Protein backbone atom coordinates (compact mmCIF):
# COMPACT_ATOMS: atom_id res chain seq x y z
CA UNK A 1 0.00 0.00 0.00
CA UNK A 2 2.78 2.41 0.96
CA UNK A 3 4.71 1.43 -2.16
CA UNK A 4 1.73 2.28 -4.39
CA UNK A 5 1.32 5.64 -2.63
CA UNK A 6 5.04 6.31 -3.12
CA UNK A 7 4.78 5.55 -6.86
CA UNK A 8 1.70 7.77 -7.15
CA UNK A 9 3.53 10.62 -5.39
CA UNK A 10 6.45 10.24 -7.80
CA UNK A 11 4.07 10.42 -10.76
CA UNK A 12 2.49 13.59 -9.40
CA UNK A 13 5.91 15.16 -8.88
CA UNK A 14 6.88 14.24 -12.44
CA UNK A 15 3.66 15.78 -13.79
CA UNK A 16 4.32 19.00 -11.87
CA UNK A 17 7.89 19.14 -13.20
CA UNK A 18 6.67 18.55 -16.77
CA UNK A 19 4.10 21.32 -16.41
CA UNK A 20 6.78 23.74 -15.20
CA UNK A 21 9.39 22.87 -17.84
CA UNK A 22 7.38 21.85 -20.91
CA UNK A 23 4.58 23.27 -23.02
CA UNK A 24 1.97 20.50 -22.84
CA UNK A 25 -1.08 22.27 -24.29
CA UNK A 26 -0.45 21.15 -27.87
CA UNK A 27 -3.70 19.74 -29.22
CA UNK A 28 -4.01 16.56 -31.24
CA UNK A 29 -6.94 18.09 -33.11
CA UNK A 30 -4.67 20.87 -34.38
CA UNK A 31 -2.39 18.23 -35.94
CA UNK A 32 -5.33 16.50 -37.61
CA UNK A 33 -6.68 19.81 -38.94
CA UNK A 34 -3.25 20.88 -40.21
CA UNK A 35 -2.88 17.55 -42.01
CA UNK A 36 -6.27 17.87 -43.70
CA UNK A 37 -5.42 21.43 -44.81
CA UNK A 38 -2.06 20.27 -46.19
CA UNK A 39 -3.68 17.41 -48.13
CA UNK A 40 -6.24 19.82 -49.59
CA UNK A 41 -3.42 22.16 -50.61
CA UNK A 42 -1.44 19.30 -52.17
CA UNK A 43 -4.52 18.19 -54.11
CA UNK A 44 -5.03 21.74 -55.42
CA UNK A 45 -1.34 22.03 -56.38
CA UNK A 46 -1.49 18.64 -58.11
CA UNK A 47 -4.44 19.72 -60.25
CA UNK A 48 -2.79 23.07 -60.94
CA UNK A 49 0.56 21.61 -62.05
CA UNK A 50 -0.32 18.24 -63.58
CA UNK A 51 -3.24 19.29 -65.75
CA UNK A 52 -2.37 17.11 -68.73
CA UNK A 53 0.22 14.64 -67.46
CA UNK A 54 0.36 11.57 -65.27
CA UNK A 55 2.03 12.33 -61.94
CA UNK A 56 3.47 8.83 -61.61
CA UNK A 57 5.24 9.03 -64.98
CA UNK A 58 8.42 11.08 -64.73
CA UNK A 59 8.01 14.23 -66.79
CA UNK A 60 9.69 17.61 -66.68
CA UNK A 61 7.13 20.21 -65.67
CA UNK A 62 7.91 23.77 -66.71
CA UNK A 63 6.43 26.48 -64.53
CA UNK A 64 6.23 30.14 -65.43
CA UNK A 65 7.06 32.89 -62.96
CA UNK A 66 3.31 33.40 -62.56
CA UNK A 67 2.86 29.73 -61.69
CA UNK A 68 5.62 29.97 -59.09
CA UNK A 69 4.00 33.04 -57.53
CA UNK A 70 0.67 31.21 -57.41
CA UNK A 71 2.25 28.24 -55.65
CA UNK A 72 4.00 30.53 -53.16
CA UNK A 73 0.64 32.17 -52.49
CA UNK A 74 -0.95 28.74 -52.02
CA UNK A 75 1.78 27.80 -49.57
CA UNK A 76 1.23 31.01 -47.62
CA UNK A 77 -2.52 30.33 -47.42
CA UNK A 78 -1.94 26.74 -46.23
CA UNK A 79 0.57 27.90 -43.61
CA UNK A 80 -1.74 30.67 -42.36
CA UNK A 81 -4.73 28.34 -42.08
CA UNK A 82 -2.69 25.62 -40.35
CA UNK A 83 -1.25 28.07 -37.81
CA UNK A 84 -4.66 29.64 -37.20
CA UNK A 85 -6.38 26.30 -36.63
CA UNK A 86 -3.47 25.10 -34.49
CA UNK A 87 -3.65 28.17 -32.26
CA UNK A 88 -7.42 27.79 -31.93
CA UNK A 89 -7.32 24.19 -30.71
CA UNK A 90 -4.23 24.77 -28.56
CA UNK A 91 -5.83 27.78 -26.87
CA UNK A 92 -8.99 25.75 -26.31
CA UNK A 93 -7.02 22.93 -24.66
CA UNK A 94 -4.99 25.37 -22.54
CA UNK A 95 -8.18 27.03 -21.31
CA UNK A 96 -9.70 23.65 -20.51
CA UNK A 97 -6.68 22.67 -18.39
CA UNK A 98 -6.44 26.15 -16.78
CA UNK A 99 -3.09 26.93 -18.39
CA UNK A 100 -1.77 29.99 -20.18
CA UNK A 101 -1.11 29.58 -23.89
CA UNK A 102 1.71 32.15 -23.75
CA UNK A 103 4.25 31.46 -21.02
CA UNK A 104 7.99 30.86 -20.67
CA UNK A 105 7.65 27.29 -21.96
CA UNK A 106 5.75 28.45 -25.04
CA UNK A 107 8.42 31.10 -25.71
CA UNK A 108 11.25 28.55 -25.54
CA UNK A 109 9.27 26.19 -27.77
CA UNK A 110 8.63 28.93 -30.34
CA UNK A 111 12.27 30.11 -30.43
CA UNK A 112 13.68 26.60 -30.87
CA UNK A 113 11.05 25.80 -33.50
CA UNK A 114 11.52 29.05 -35.42
CA UNK A 115 15.30 29.02 -35.97
CA UNK A 116 15.46 25.93 -38.26
CA UNK A 117 12.00 26.69 -39.68
CA UNK A 118 12.81 30.26 -40.76
CA UNK A 119 16.24 29.20 -42.05
CA UNK A 120 14.69 26.45 -44.16
CA UNK A 121 11.95 28.75 -45.41
CA UNK A 122 14.39 31.45 -46.52
CA UNK A 123 16.68 28.89 -48.16
CA UNK A 124 13.70 27.40 -50.00
CA UNK A 125 12.69 30.85 -51.29
CA UNK A 126 16.26 31.45 -52.51
CA UNK A 127 16.33 28.14 -54.41
CA UNK A 128 12.83 28.80 -55.73
CA UNK A 129 13.86 32.21 -57.05
CA UNK A 130 16.74 30.51 -58.89
CA UNK A 131 14.41 27.99 -60.50
CA UNK A 132 15.36 24.93 -58.43
CA UNK A 133 11.76 23.87 -57.86
CA UNK A 134 12.46 20.15 -57.39
CA UNK A 135 14.53 20.72 -54.26
CA UNK A 136 11.81 22.65 -52.40
CA UNK A 137 9.91 19.62 -51.04
CA UNK A 138 13.05 17.93 -49.62
CA UNK A 139 14.25 21.18 -48.07
CA UNK A 140 10.96 22.01 -46.39
CA UNK A 141 10.55 18.48 -45.03
CA UNK A 142 14.12 18.25 -43.71
CA UNK A 143 14.16 21.67 -42.05
CA UNK A 144 10.67 21.15 -40.63
CA UNK A 145 11.86 17.87 -39.15
CA UNK A 146 14.94 19.57 -37.68
CA UNK A 147 12.70 22.26 -36.19
CA UNK A 148 10.49 19.63 -34.52
CA UNK A 149 13.47 17.74 -33.11
CA UNK A 150 14.98 21.00 -31.84
CA UNK A 151 11.74 22.02 -30.12
CA UNK A 152 10.83 18.58 -28.77
CA UNK A 153 12.70 19.05 -25.50
CA UNK A 154 10.14 21.71 -24.54
CA UNK A 155 7.00 19.70 -25.27
CA UNK A 156 5.70 16.14 -25.74
CA UNK A 157 8.34 13.65 -26.91
CA UNK A 158 6.09 12.49 -29.76
CA UNK A 159 7.18 15.69 -31.52
CA UNK A 160 10.74 14.33 -31.69
CA UNK A 161 9.61 11.10 -33.35
CA UNK A 162 7.55 13.06 -35.87
CA UNK A 163 10.56 15.25 -36.62
CA UNK A 164 12.86 12.29 -37.26
CA UNK A 165 10.30 10.74 -39.63
CA UNK A 166 9.97 14.09 -41.47
CA UNK A 167 13.77 14.25 -41.92
CA UNK A 168 13.89 10.69 -43.29
CA UNK A 169 11.01 11.50 -45.63
CA UNK A 170 12.83 14.63 -46.80
CA UNK A 171 15.97 12.63 -47.60
CA UNK A 172 13.87 10.12 -49.54
CA UNK A 173 12.26 13.01 -51.40
CA UNK A 174 15.72 14.32 -52.31
CA UNK A 175 16.54 10.92 -53.84
CA UNK A 176 13.23 10.61 -55.71
CA UNK A 177 13.47 14.19 -56.85
CA UNK A 178 10.55 14.06 -59.29
CA UNK A 179 7.95 13.10 -56.70
CA UNK A 180 8.29 15.98 -54.27
CA UNK A 181 4.58 16.77 -54.13
CA UNK A 182 3.77 13.19 -53.12
CA UNK A 183 6.34 13.22 -50.31
CA UNK A 184 5.17 16.69 -49.26
CA UNK A 185 1.58 15.44 -49.01
CA UNK A 186 2.70 12.45 -46.93
CA UNK A 187 4.93 14.53 -44.63
CA UNK A 188 2.72 17.53 -44.00
CA UNK A 189 -0.62 15.84 -44.58
CA UNK A 190 -0.78 12.15 -43.69
CA UNK A 191 1.85 12.19 -40.93
CA UNK A 192 0.20 15.15 -39.22
CA UNK A 193 -3.14 13.37 -39.21
CA UNK A 194 -1.60 10.20 -37.73
CA UNK A 195 0.34 12.26 -35.18
CA UNK A 196 -2.79 14.22 -34.27
CA UNK A 197 -4.82 11.06 -33.71
CA UNK A 198 -2.11 9.59 -31.45
CA UNK A 199 -1.82 12.83 -29.46
CA UNK A 200 -5.60 13.12 -29.15
CA UNK A 201 -5.98 9.66 -27.66
CA UNK A 202 -2.94 10.00 -25.37
CA UNK A 203 -3.45 13.51 -24.05
CA UNK A 204 -7.03 14.43 -24.94
CA UNK A 205 -8.23 17.28 -27.19
N, C-alpha and C positions, 0 to 999 in steps of 0.2 A: 504493500500500500504506500509506504513512504517512498519507495523507489519510483513508483508511478507518479507521485506528486513531484518528486525531484525532476523527473523527465519533463513533466508538464511545465514546471517553473523554467527549465532551460529553454523550452520552446517559446514561452512567453518573452523571455529575455532576448532571444534571437529575433523574434518578431519586432520588438521595440527597437533593437539595433538596426534592423533592416529599414524600418520606417524612418529612422533618424539619418541614415546614410545613403538610402536609395530612393529613387522616384518610382513608386509602385502603383501609380494611378493610371498607367497605360491600359487602354481598353482593348479587349479582343475584338469588339465590334468595329473599332476604328481600322484595324488591320483588314477585316473582311470587307469593309466599305472601300478602303483604298485599293484592294485587289480587284474588286468589281469595276471601279472607275478606271483602273489601269487596263483591264481587259477590254472595256468599252473603247478606250482610246486606241489600243492596239488594233482592234477590229476596224475602227474608222481609218487609221493610218494604212492598214492593209488594203482596204477598198480604195483609198486615195492613190496609193502608189501602184498597186498591182491590178490596174483596171483591165488589162488585156493579156496578162501573162499568168502562168501557173507559178505560185510561190515556191512549190517544191521542186521545180526545175530551175537550175542555176542560170539566171540571166542577168546581164548588166542592166541596171535601171538608171537612166539618166534623169536627174532632177534639175529643174531650172532654179534660179535664185528665188523666184516667187514660190515654188514648191517648198524650198528649204525654209523660207520665212513662215509659210503656212504650218509646217511641221513643228517649228519652234513655238509658234503660237499655240498649237495643239498641246505641246508638252507643258507650256506655261499654264494652260487651262487645267490639265490633268493634275499638275502639281498643286495648284491653288485649291482645287476641289478636294484633293486628298488631304491636304493640310487642314482645310476648314472642317471637313468631316471628322478628322482625327482629333482636332481640338474640341469639337462638340462632344464627342463620346468620352474623351478623357476628362473634360470638365464635369460632365455628368457623373462619371464614376468617382471623381475626387469629392464632389459635393455629397454623394451618397455615403462615402466613408469618412466624411467630416475632415477632409484634408484640403490644403491649399494647392491649386494647380501651379502657382508660381512661387517657388521657394528655393532655398539654396541647392537642393538636390536637382530640381528642374533646371536651374542655371548651369550647373556642372554638366548635366546630361546634354543640354543644348550646345554648350561650347564644344564638348568633345565630339558631338555629332556633326557640328557645322564645319569644323576645320577640314576633314577629308571630303565632306560633301560639297562645300564651296570650291575647293581646289579641283575636284573632279568635274564639277559643272563648268568652271571657267576653262579648264583644259579641253573639255568637250566642245565648247563654243569656238575655241581657237581652231581645233581640227575641223570643225564643221565649216568655218569661214574659209578654210583652205581647200575644201572639197572632199575631205576624207570622211565621207558619210558612213562607210562600213565599219569604222572603228568606234563609232559613238555608242552603240549598244554594249560592247565589251567594257568600254571605259566607265559608263554610268553604272553598270552592274558591279564592277570591281570596286570602284570608289564608294559606292553605296554600301557594299559589304564591309569595307574597311571602316566606314563611319559607324556602322552598327557594332562591329567588334570593339571599336574604340570607346563607344558610349555604353557598352554592356555592363561595365563595372559599376555603373550608377543606376541600374534598373534590373529587371528580371533577366536571369541568365539565358532564357530562351532567345533573347535578342542576339547573343553571341553565336548561337548555333545557326540562326537565320543568316547572320552576316557571313559566316564561313561558307554556307551553301551558296550565297549570292556571289562570293568571290570565285568559287569553283565554277559556277555557271558562267560568270564573266570570262574566265579563262577558256572554257569550252566554246563560248561565243566567238572569242578571238581566233580559235582554230577553225571553226566553221563560219568563216567570215561572211558568207552570203546569206546566213539565216539569222541575222541579228534581231529582227522583229519578233521571230518565234521565241528566241531566248529571252528577249525583253518582256514578252507577254508572260512567260513562265516565271521569271524572276520577280517582276513587279506585280503581276496579277495572281497567278496560281499559288505561288509560295506565300504571298501575303494572306490569301484566303485560308490556307491550311494553318499558317501561324496564328491567325486571328481566332480560328475555331479552337485550337489547342489552348490559347490564352484564355478564351472565354470560359471553357470548361474547367480550367485549373484555378482561375482567379476571379471568375464572375465577369459581369458586364464591364 
